[in-house]
Amino acid sequence: MNAGKQEIKVKRVSCRKRSRDSLRSHLTPAKKRGGTCPQQCPKAWRCSSIMSDLPAVEYCSDSEDLFGDYDSILEDSSLLAKLDDAEQNERQRSAHTNAAEQPDFTALRPSQDAVRKQSCEDVLTDSILDGLGEEGLPPSQHHFQQQIHEHAKRSRLQDGDQTSTPSRSREAGADRNIEDKHKRRATARRSVADQLKRTMLCNAAAPSTVSRAAVLKEAVVSEEISVALQAMETVSAETTDLGPFFGLPTKVKELMYKLRGIKSLYDWQQTCLNLDCVQQRKNLIYSLPTSGGKTLVAEILILRELLCRRKDCLFILPYISLVQEKVRGLASFGLELDFMVEEYAGSKGKFPPVKRRNKQSLYIATIEKAHSLVNSLIETSRVENLGLVVVDELHMLGDGSRGAVIEMTLAKVLYTSKTTQIIGMSATLGNIRDLQTFLRAENYTNDFRPVELKEFVKLKDNIYEVDPKEEECFRFSRHLNVKYSSAMQKLDQDHIIALVTEVIPAHSCLVFCPTKKNCENVAGMICKYLTEEFLRHREAEKAVLLRELRGSGSGSLCPVLRRTVPYGLAYHHSGLTSEERKLLEEAYSSGVLCLLTCTSTLAAGVNLPARRVILRSPYVATDFLRRSQYKQMAGRAGRAGIDSVGESILILQDKDTEMARSLVCAPMESCYSHLMHDGGKGLLSLILSLIGLNIASSVEQVKEFLSGTLLWVQREELCVQRSLWEEVQECVDVLKDKDLVTVGAAHTLQVTRLGKATYKGSVDLTHSGVLYDDLSRGLEALLLNSFLHLLYLVTPYDLVSQCKPDWMTFFTQFSLLSAAEQKMSTAVGVSESFVARKAAGQTVKKAVNMAAARRMYLALVLFSVLKETDLWSVAERFRLSRGFVQTLLGSSAAFCSCVLHFSEELEEFWPFRALLAELTRRLSYCVKAELIPLMEVAGVMESRAKQLYNAGYKTLTHLANADPAVLCKTLENLYKKQANQIVASAKMTSLCVPDAAE
């Protein structure tokens, strides 16, 4: 075995059994003397010193040679080289000494054979090591030197006690000396090497000050996991105690405190984790108010599945921002507990996922990505490896097309895997039993809140407390005394300024507004009437925040934020870039900002609690609030560990009073299946994928599958005009008409090539035919000297309706295109003359596809961003919000990934594969090429990536090996917690490289 080229193989051994047969003869004398290993190693663990000294570890059989020809266990020949030099010096010194002393001891010298057999080896090795000294040995070999010294001392004592016997003849002794000359030399050299190797094994068992604690901790963790596994195998309804921390090792509890600051669980969390259905791995839906701590229970169950049952897990979250936040939060757990955390959001995620030999994976995914992931696992017969699926916001089953995707995903898991557990977290629902029937799940409900919530409404100048026991539902609380000037009264008729100044700046406040524009207006209005005291509050930190906001915009800063941030106020809505929102959220969480004016989307996103929550109006745009939306917003009131009570105030006008009563006092709304939503689009997609995944090949099998869906549970309420089976038959006929499904031999249903590409690419059925036609026309004259044509092809169809082109800007940008690019635009139906007439305000008589024109406008936006990578200037030029431009980028990256998978299933579109792979990467990050590796780390935005790159962290490896403490000192405005999360995410991202074959 050559050093450095082949890994040394080490067997899991106890201290009394070594792997090399040739060493047993050396160990036998020690055993006879009663020598034992200083440390009684646990049978299930490898010796720590061997593990720390060796480059890599694998298992091998007892008969394999542990060392072979491998002379240096440190992969360094310097030690044995020193031994050789010292040996030569010792032999020369011994020769001179013997020659000088020979005349005096010729007659009296005892038998040299006997003496040398007993002492030559020890004296020689002793003197050699004396020559080497302490510095000549690695720390792990000090035990070897100590053993040699002791053995040599014993030999010398034995020599002193022996009686000398004259030799029979000088010639006989000389002959033996000559004959044994080479043997002794070889024996001495072999003795040094053999004893060194032998003693390395003893060193491995000896206590080590460096690794002892780590070994003990590892042993404890292993033992606890083993106990939990045994307990889970034999668990009964009476058994709830699975281990020291709900079946998990103590290390998990320590990490909860170290990384989250969690010392103990709430009573309801402990009760939930000890439920019989949880111990028996039955499906569970648990419902609690917002901010009750639902997610922590799910995370503990996930860790138990990963560590104890050694199964993969899927965590489904509604938004990309939540996925990224959870990836950052759990990356440290993955590194400490040795499992993978993989992000499936936007354009990220591999289908099917990498199959790893020795590690389990936690897939954290958006709703759409989770569906694609489950499809890929079913297709590769790996769905049984999925031990647990957790769904956050399960009540979103009733939320349009996204609810239909959740239902499809869960129904497929239930149908194809009998061992996968499903856990759903939900708000309180009126028809929770329907969901229980669908998921075959138990239900746990609790009204716990860590902070008491008091709900109020404001009518004119009076504040009323919400009390369902009252006949009118409202009970008078207090009169709002405000001293407004006439100008101020005219500007703030709802007394928002008075309500917020009761709590800020000492406490935090959220003001929910019906529209994005209203958010900005309310923030600006409040600033006008705040005192200088607000300017002085945490002034330096607000100045830092402004610099960071300016840096995120490449030098540009929103004029509204420039005016409001110094007062500790900001607005928050989708018009901001994700980096701006993240900076504002962090500033609000740390208390630098005391008030955010925001839209309802904030309530469904990251958790930003407040002392007081004010609902500016009971409307979202022009739609009256649903009870679930109201509860979600009001539930943000009250910060655990900070406030003793939280307050929500709903501002009402007289005309909305009656509707508001039912809003705040009525029972929770029900959740219904949306597979029949929008003309049965969800049902069509489900049937197509069932046939494509070979789950169903006939209408009867489709019906059998559907009997396990929420739609089946609610069929009497949802299928009123026609039966569910009539709907199924019509869907099959529609799929045939669209050439997505065909009838094969024996009347079996089969997907066509287009059908397979549609479901594998997760392409909307209404767009699959159009996409195929667009790609086919693109092949006829694909423009390759510019990204424009490809960008047009990957511009999402569903964003076209949200775009209203500024025709003058359109004409200006169109005029800047090259002749080839203008020709391409004309080929897709958008000519220069058409754009010119629209810019001039003329009526266009010729029928023109307006959808194509709007799509080309969005493609020009993307084209400009890719060329300039400056979101602000492009947004200003095209008269769009920078948030919309960033959303366009993200949606285009995701759709580009879909088109890539679509084209991979259709041989005629092979030229698009390489082109779209690179375009997906460019759209996902839209930064300079050198920053892309850093942007792959969850939570690292463009401005942070620039900071890291300029500080010398230019690759993922550099960042993964960074010291968080040094990172905090090197980078401006980086907190320790953020640095730890960035480094942990970088390490996890670097590990998420395929390390195993299928």
N, C-alpha and C positions, 0 to 999 in steps of 0.2 A: 504494500500500500504506500503510494508516494505522498509525502507530506504536502499539504496545500492543494492536492488534486482530488483526493477522495476523502469523504468525511469519515471520522473515526466513529465506529459503531459501539454503542454502549447499551448493554442490557439493563433492564430494571432489576437490580440485584439487592440482596441484603448484604450486611457487612460480613457474614460468615460464608458467603458463597461467591466466588469470583469467576469471571468468565474464561480465564485462560487456564487450560489444563496444565501447561508447563509451569505455572506459578504455584500449583498446589504443593509441590515438594518444598518450596521455600516457605510456604505458610505453615506447613505441618510442624516444624520445630517450635514455632511461636505458639501454636495451639497446645503442644505438649507442655510448654512452660506456663501455660495458663494465660497467654496473651489474648486479649479480646479487643474488639474495636471500641474506642473510647465512647462512641455514640451508638446507641441501639436504634438504627434507622428503621422507620416504619416500612413495612413490607411493600406498601403501595407506592413508595416514593423513591426516586433516584437520589443518590448521594449528591449533596449540593455542591461540594467542591469539584467533583468530576464535571458536573453540569456547568459550573462557572468557568472551568479552565478549558473545556473542550469547545471547538468551534461549532459543531453541530451534533445533534443527538438523534440516533435512531435505535430501534431495537435489533438485537441479534441473538443467535443461539448461544448456549453455554459453550459449545465446542469451538466457537470462533475466537481467533486470537485478538485480544484487546489491543495490543500494540503492533504485533508483526514487526516489520522493518522500520517502524516509525520511531526514530530515536528521540525526538524531542516532542514532548506533549504540548509544548508551547509554540510549535511550528518555528522554533528558533534554534539553530545549531550552535549558538554561542556557548551554551552551557557545557555541552559535550566537548566542544573545542577546547574550552578551558580545562576540562578534565584531562584531555590528551596531553596538553602542554604541561600540566602539573605532574602527570604521571611520568613523563619523560624526565623532568627535572628531578623527581624523586628517585628514579632509577639511577641517574648519573650520580646523585649524591650518595646513594647507598653503595654504589660500586667503589667510589673513592674511599668511603669509610671502611668497607670490608678489606680493601687492599692494604690500608694503613694498619688495620688491627690484626691481620692474619698471623704475623710472626708470633704474637703473644698468646694466641689461643689455639695453636695447632694441636697441642697434646691434650688440652683440657676441653676443647669445644665439643658439646654434645652433638647428637645426630641432627644435622641441619634439615634433613628431610622431615623429621617429625615436627621440628620447630616451625619450619616454613609452611607445612601443611596446616598448622593450627593458627599461625599468626601473620604470615606474609600478607594474606588477603586483607586482614583487618588493619595491620600497621600501615600498609600501603594506602588503602583508601582513607584511613585516618589522616595521614600526612598530606594526601592530595587535597582533602577538604580543608585542612588547615591552611594550605597554600591559597585556596580559593577565597577563604574568608567569608564573612557574612554577606558582603556585597555581591559575591559570585553566585548566590542562589536566589531564585525567585521566592517570594514570601511563602508560597504553597509548599516549598521543599525544606523549610527549616526543620520539620519533624524528621526528615531523612538524615540531616546532619547530626541531630541529637541522637538518633538511634545508632549511627555509626560510632560516635564518640563512646556511648555506653558499652557497645559491643566490644570495641577495642580495649576499653579499660578492663572488662571482664577477662579478655584473652591474656592481657599482660599479667593479671593476678594469677591466672592459671599457670602461666609460664614460670612464674616465680616459685610456685609450690612444687613443680615437677622435679624429679631426680634425674640428673644427667647420666646417660649410658654411653660409654666410649664406643665408637664404631669398630667393626671387625677389621676394617682396613681402610687406609686413606684412599686407595684406588677405587674401592667399591663406592665409597661416598662420592668421590669425584665423578664417577660414571653416572651415578644417579642424578647428580647435579646437572651434568651436561644433558642427560636424557630429558630431565624435567624442565630444562631452561625455558623452552618455548611454551610448554604447558602452563607454567606459572604465569608467564606473561599474558597468555590468553585468558587464564583463570582470573587474574587480577582485573584485566580490562572488562571481562564479562561480569565479574562481581560488581563492579561499579554500576554498569548499565542495568543489570538485573535488580540490584538492590534499589537503584533509583526508581525503576518502574514499579517494583514491588511496594516501595514505600509511598509512591503516589497513590496507590489504592488505599493505604492506611490513612494518608492525608485526606483523601476524599471522605472518609468516615469520621475524621477528627472534627471537633467543633470549630466553626469558623466565625470570627467576630463580624465578618462582613455579611454573610448570608444566613446566619443562624436564625435571625428573626424572620427573614423572608421565608425560609423553609418551614418554620413552625406555623406561620400564617397560612402558607399554601396547604400544609397538611390539615389544618383546621377547616379551611374552606372545602377541601376535598371530602373530608369526613362528613361535614354538614350536608353537602350535596348528596353524598351516598345515603345518609340517613333519610333525607327528604325523599329520595327516589324510592327507597324501600317502603317508606310510609305511604307514598302515593300509590304504590302497587297494592298495598293491603288496606287502604283507607276504607272506612265504613261510615255509616251515617252518624255514629257516635263519636268518631275520631275527628277532631278539628285541629289539633296541635301537630303540625307537620315539621316543626323545627324552630330554631331560635328566632327567625324573622319570617313568619308565614311561609315556611318551607324553604327559605333562602338562607345562604350563609350570612354570618354576622358582618362580613365585609360589605354586603349590600347596605345594611343599616348604617355602617360607618360612612359609606359613600353618600347616602342620603343626607347625612348631616354635613359632611365635608363640602358637597357640591350644591346642595339645596338649602342647607340650614334647617332641615326637618329633624327634630328630635323624637317626636312621637306622632302617632296617627290620631285622628278624631275617632270618637267612639263608633260613629256610623261606619267609618272605613274599616275598623277592626271587625265589626259585626258582618259587614258585607264580605270581607275576605274569608271569614270563617263560616259562611253559609254552606250548608250541605251540598247544594247544587254546584257551588264553586269547587269544593273539595272533590266532588265526583265528576268534574269537568263537563257539566251540563251547560247549555247555552243560557245566557243571562242578559236581561235588560235592566239597567238600574237608572232611576230617574231622580234628579235632585235639582234644586234651584241653581241659577248661575252663581259661580264662585264658591260652590260647596266643596270642592276638592275631588271631583269625579275622576280627573285624569290620573291622579296618583295611584288610585286603585288599579286602573288599567295597566299602568306601567309596572306595578309589582307583579301582576299576573303575566305580563309579557316576559319579565325577567325570570319568572319561575318556569315558564315554558322553554325559554332559551337555555337556561342553566341546568334545570332538573330533568326535563324530558328531552332535551337536545333536539328541539324542533324549531323550524323557522316561524316567524311571525309577520303579520301584515297589519299595519296601523294606518287606517284611512282617515284623512282630515279634509275639510272642505276647501281650503285655500292654499295656494303656493306659499304665502308668507307663513302660514301656520306649519306647513311641512318643513320649511327651512329653519324655523325657530325650534321645532322639535328635534330635527337632525343635529343642530348645534347643542341642544340640551342633553341629548343622549349619547353623543359621540364619546364623551369622557367615560360614561359607564361601559361602553363597548370596549374601549381600550383597557380599562381596569379589569373587566370580567371576560375579555377575550371572545367577543362576538362582533359581527359586522353591522354597521348602520348604513343603509343604502337609501339614497334619495330618488324618488320617482315623482318628479314634478316638472312641468314645462316640457323641455326637450330632453331632460335627464332620465336615465333608466334604460337598462338592457333587457331585451325580450328574446328568449326566456332569460331569466337571471342566471348569473354564473353559479354553477354547481360546485360547491366547496366541499372538500373532503373532511376537514377537521374543525370547521367553524360553522356556527349557525348565523343566519342573517335576519336582521330586523328590517323589513321593507317599510319605509314611511312614504305614503303615496297620497296624491290627490284622488278624487273620486274617479276621474276618467282613467288615470294611469293605473289605478288599482284594478279596474275592469280588464284592461289590456294585460296586466300582469297575471291575473287569474286565468285568462284565456290561454296564455302561453304555458302556464303550468299544467293546465288540463291537456293541452296539445302534446306536451312532452311526458305525460303520465307522471308528473311530479307533484300533483296537488296534495297527495297524502303526506308530503314532507311539510306541509303547512299546518302547524299545530294549533295556531290561534289567529283569529281575525278580530281586530278591535275596530269598531266604527264610532267615531266621535260625531256628535250632532245627528243621531239616528233619525230624529224627527224630520230631517231633510228628505226622507223618503217621499214626503208629500210636497217636494219643491220642484215642480216642473220636470224638465228633461233630465236634470241631474239626479233627481229622486228616482227616475226610471233606471238610470245607470247603477245606482246603489242596489236597487231591487234585483237587477239582473246578476250583479256580482255575487250577492249573498245567496240567491237561489241556485246558482251554479255550484258554489262551494257546498251547500247543503246536499245537492243531488249527487255530486261526484266524490265526496269524501265523507266517510262515516266517522272519522276520528278528529276532524277539525272542530275546535270549539269556537263559538261566536259570542263576543261580548259587545253589547251596544250601550252607549251612553246617550241619554236623551233628556230633553226637558219633559216636564209633566204633560202627558197627553190625555185627551178625553177617551180615546179608544185604544188604550195600550194593550188590551186583550187581543185585538186583531194582530198586532205586531208579535205578541207572544205565540199566537197560533202559527203565524208565518214562519217564525224562527224556531219553533218548538222550544221555547225558552221560559225560564222562570223570571219573575219580576221582583225587584227590590225597590221600594220607594221610601224616601225620607224627605222631610221638609227642612232639613238642617241648613243653616247659614252660619258661617263663622262670625258674622256681624249682623245684628238685627237691622232689618230694613223697614223703614217707615215711608209709606207712599202718601203723597199729597197731590191735590190739584189746586190750581189758582184760577179764580173767577173774579175778574175786575181787581179790587184791592183786597180781596179776602183769600185766605188760605184754608182749605178744608182737608181733613185727613180721610183717606180712603178706609171705609169700614163696611165690609159686606153685611154685617149684622144690622146696620141702619137701613131703614126703609128706603131712603133716598140714596143710600150707598156712600154719601159724603157726610162727615161730621165737622162742624165749624171748629177751627183750631186757633186762628189769630187773624188780626187785621194788619195789613202791611202798611206801616206808616212810612211814606216816602216824601221827601222834600225836594221836588223837582222844579226847576225853572220852566217857564213856558216853552222855551226852545228844547229843553231836554225832554219835557213831557211829550212834545210833538215827535221827537226822534225815537223815544223809547216808551211807547205806549204800554208795553207788557211788563215794564219795570224789571227788565233782565239785569240791568246794572245794579239795582238795589239787591236783587237776589244773589248775585255772584259775590258782591263785596261783603256780604255777611260771612263768607267763608274764606275768600282769598285775601292775602297771599299765604296766610298761615296754613290753610288746608287746600286741597285740590278740588277742582270742579270740572264737570263735563257738560257742555251745552249741545244737545242734539238738534240739528236744524233740518228742515225738509229738503233743501237743495244745496248744491255745492256753492252757488253764488251767495246764498244766504249765510253760509258759514263765514265767508270772507267779510261780508258786510257787518255781521254781528260782532266779529272780532275787532274790526276797525271802529265800530261805534263804541264799544266798551272802553277802548283805549283813550278815546277823546275825553273821558270824564274820570280817569284815574289820576291819583295824586302822585307827587314825586317820590313818595315812600315806595311805590311799586318799582320805580326805576332803580332805587338803591338796593332793593332786595336781590341778593346774589348777583350783583352787577357784573363781576368779573366772569362768572360762569356763563352768563348770557352773552357776553362779548365773545367768549370762546365758541359758543353755539353758532353765533352769526358767522364767524370765520369758517366753521365747518360747513355750514349751509352754502356759503359762497364757494368753498372748495368743491363741494359736490356738484355745483353748477358750472364748473370750469370758469369761475370768476363772476358768474351771474347770480343775482340774488333777487328773489321775489319782492317787489316793493311793499306788498302787504305785510309779509313777514319781517321786512326791515323795520317797519313801523311798530308792529305788535310785539315782537320778541323782547325788546328792551323792557316792556312792562310785564313780561312773564306770560304772555298770551300767544297763541298760534291757532291756525285753522288746520284741519286734517281731513282730506278727502282724496278721491282717486285722481284728481287733477295734479297732485304732487307726484314727483318721482318716488320710487320705492326707497331710494337713499334718503331723500328728504323726510319721508314718513318715518323711517327708522331712526333718524337723528332726533326728530321731534318726540317720538315715543320714548326714547331713552332719556331725553331731557325731562319729560313729564314724569317718568317713573322715579327719577332721582330728585325731583322737586325743584329743578331749575325753572321749569314752566309750571305754573299753578292752574292754568285753565286752557282747555282745548275746545274749540267749536268744531263740531264734526257731523258727519252724516251717519246714518244707521249702520253702515258697513263696519264702522269701528266696533260696534257692539258684538258683531259676529266674528271679528278677527282677534287680534292679540288682546290679552287681558290687561286692561288699563283701568283699575278701579278708582273711585273718587269719593270724597266725603259727601258731596252733593251732586246729583245728576238732574239737569233741567231739560225737559223736552219742550222745545220752542213751539211745537205745534203737533197735533195728533195726526199729521200727514207725512207720508214719504212721497215727495213730488206732489202728485194730485190724488194719490191713493190713500184712503184712510188706513191707519195702523191696524195690523192684525194683532191679536192678543199675544202671540208668541214673540213678535217683534217688540211689543211694549215691554213684556217681561224681561226680554234680553237686555234692553236698554236700561230699564229701571234696576235690573239686577247688578249693574256695575257700581251701584252705590254701596259704600262700605268697604274699607280696606282692612283685611285681616291683620291683626297684630298692631294696628295703628289707631283705628277708629273704634269707638264703642257702639256707634250707631251710624247707619247710612240713610240718606234722605233722597227721595226722588220727587220732583215737582213737575207735574204736567200742566202747561199753560193752555187754558181753554177760552174759546169765545162762546157766547151764548148759544149760537146755532149748533155747536158741537156737543152740548151738555148731555143730551140723551144718548147719543152714540158713545160718548165717553164712559157713561155708567156701565154699559154692557162691555166696554173694552176692559175696564179695570176690575169688574166684579163677576163677569160671566165665567163659567167653567172653561177649562183649557180646550182649545179647538182640537179637532180630530185630524188624523193623518191618513191620507188615501193614496192608493197606488196611482202612479202616473204612466203606466205602460200604455194606456189608451189616450194619453195626452197628445195634443197636436196631430190629430188624425191617425192615431195608433202608431206613431213613428217608433216609439220604444218597443212595442210588440213586434214590429217588422224587424228591427235590429236584433232582437232576442231570437226570433225564429231563424234568421239567417245564420247567426253565430252557432246556434244549436246544431244546425245541419252541417255547417263547416267544421265543427269540432267533433263530428260523429257522435254526438250525444243523442241525436234523433235523426232518423232516416225516413220517417213516415208521419203523417198527420196524427196518427194514434199516439206515437211516441212523443210528439210535441205536446199533445194534450196531457199525457202522463207527467211530463216535466212541469207544465203549467199548474198542475194540481198542487204543487209545492210553492206557489208564489203568493204574494200579498194580493194580487189581482184575483186569484181564485178565492181567497178568503172573503173578499169584498165584492164578488161577482154579482150578487143580487142587487147591490146598490149602484154598481158602476155599469153593468150591462143590462140596461132597462129595455131598450128598443129591440136588441137582438141578443141572442145567447152568446156566451163566450166562444163556443165551438164554431158558430157562424163567423165570428170575428176572425178566428184562427184560419178558417178555410179561405176567407177573403184575403188575408195577409199572404198566404201561400200563393194565391193566384196573382197578387200584385208583384211578388218577388219573381214569379215566372215571367210576367209581362216585362219587367225591368231587366230580364236576362241575367238575374243574379242566382236563380235556382232553376234546375232542370230535373226532369224525371228520367231516371236511369233504368237499368235492367230490374226486372221484378217490381216495377213501379216504385222504386225507392227514390227518395229525394236526394239530390246531390247539388253542391254549389258549383257554379261555373267559375272560370278563371277570374272574371270580373267580381263575382260574389266573394270569392276568397280574398281578393285584394281589398275589397271594401271592408270586410270585418277585421282583417288583420291590420289594415291601416287605420282602423277606427274612424273611417270616413262616414259622414252623415249620408244616409241613403238618398236623400233628396239632392245631394251634390255629387254622388259617385259618377253618374253618367256625364254630367257637365265636366267634371275633372278629367275623365277619360278623353272626352273630345278636346279639351284644352291641351292636354299633353300630346295627343295625336297631331293636332295642328302645329304644336310647337316643334315636333320632330321634323316637319316639312321645311321649316326655315328658322331653326334655333339660333338666336343671336348669342355668340360665344365671346365676343370681345367686350362684353358689358354684362353686369349682373341684372340689368333692368328686366330682361325677358324672364329670367328665372324668378325674380322677385314678384313679377306679375302673376306667375303660375302658383306661387305659394302664399299670396295674399288671401287671408281667410274670407270665405264667402259671407260668413255671418257678421263680419264687421262692415260690410259694404253699406248696409242700411243705416249705420250710425254716422256715415260720412256725408257732409254737405260741402262739396268743393267750393272754394273761392275761385271763381272762374278766371279772374284777372291774374291771380297767382298761378293758376294752372297754365294759362297761356304763356306767362313769362318763363316758367320752368320748362315748358314744352319747347319753347324757342331755343333754349340752351342745349337741347339734346343734339347729338350727332345725327347725320343723315340716316345712318343705319338704324339708330334707335327710334327715330321718327317713323321710319318705314315699318319697323316692328309694331309700333303703336297703331299705325293705320291697319296693319294686318289683323289685329285683334278687334278692330271696329272703332277706333278712336283716332280720327284724322285731325290734322292741324286746322283745317277749315272749320270743322265742327267746334273745336275749342275756341277758335277766334270769334265765331258768331256768338257763342255763349258768353264770352268775355265782353263783347260789345252790347250784350243785352238783347240780341235779335232772337226772334222766334225761329226755331229750326223745324222746317217742314218735313224733311226726310227723317224717316223713323230710324232712330239711333238707340242702341242698347245702352240705357243710362247706367245700368249695373256695371257694364264694362268700363264706362267713363269714370265712375266713382272708384272702381277697382284700380284703374290706371293711376288715378290721383293718389291713392294710398301707396301704390308701388313707387311713385315718384318720391313720396315721403321717405319710404324705406331706402330708396336709392341715395337720397341726400344724406341720410343718417350714416349709411355705410361708408360713404365717401368722406364725410367730415367728422363723424363720431361725436358731434356736439349736439346734444338733444335740444338744448335751449334755443340755439339759433335756428335750427330746423323747425321747431314748434312755432317760433315767432314768425318765421317766413311763411309757413303754410296756415297761419292763424288757427292753430290747434293748441290744446293744452299739452304741456310737456308730459303730464301723466298719461294722456291718451296716446301720445307718440310712443311712450315706453310700453304701454299695454299692447299697442300694435306690434311692436318689436317682439314681445314675448309670445303673443298669439301666433305671429307669423313663424317664429322658431318652432313652436309646437306643431303647427300645421305642416311646416316643411318636413318635420320628422314623420308625420302621418303620410305625406305624399311619398316620402322615401320608402316607407314600408309598403305602400300601395304599388309603387313601381317595381319593387323587388319581386312581386308575385306575377308580374306581367313581363314576359321576355322581350316584347317589342319596345319596352321603355328602358332597356339596359343602359343607354347613354346617360340617363338622369341620375343613376345611382351614385357615382363618384361626385358629380356636380352638386347634388343635394346634400350629401354628407358634409361637405365643406361649408356649404351655405348655411346649414343648420347651426354649425359651430359659430360662424360669423354673426348670425342673427341673435344667438343666445347671449352673447356678451357685448358685441358691438364696441369693442375697445381695440387698442393697438395689439398686435399679435403677441408681443412680449408679456402682456398683462393677463392673457387668457388663462395660463396655468394657475395663477393666483385667484382669478375670479371663479374657478371651479370649486373653491372652498366655500362651504355654506356660511353666509353672513359677511363675506368680503365683497364690498361694493367697489365701484371704480376708483373713488378717491382714496379708499383704504389700500387698494391694490397699488396705486401710484406711490403712496407712502412707503409701503413694504418694498416695492421695487427699488425706489431711491435709497432705501436704507440698507440695501444689499441682499434682501430676501427675494431673489429673482426666480426661484423655482419652487415647486411644491416640496421638494426634498429639503431645501433650505428652511422653509417655513415649518415643516414637520419636525425638524431638529432644533427649532428655536427654543430658547429659554423664555417663558412668559414674563419673568421678572425683567430680563434684559429688553424684551419687546416693549414693555410699558415705558421704560426709560428712553428707548430709542424713538418711539413714535409719539407724536403729540396727541394729547387727549385720548389716550387709550387706557381704560381701567383694567385692573387685574383680572376681574371676571371675564371681560371681553377677550383679553389676551389668552387666558386659559382655554376659552371656547374656540378661539381661532386656531390655536396650536393643536388642540384635540381634533378639531374638524379636519385640519390639514393631514394629521396622521391617519385619520380614518379614510380620507379621500385617497391617500397614497396606498392604503391597504386594499381599497376596493378595486384593485387591478386583478383581472382574471388570474387566479393562482392554481387552478385545477382544471383538468379536462373533463369532458362529459363522461 
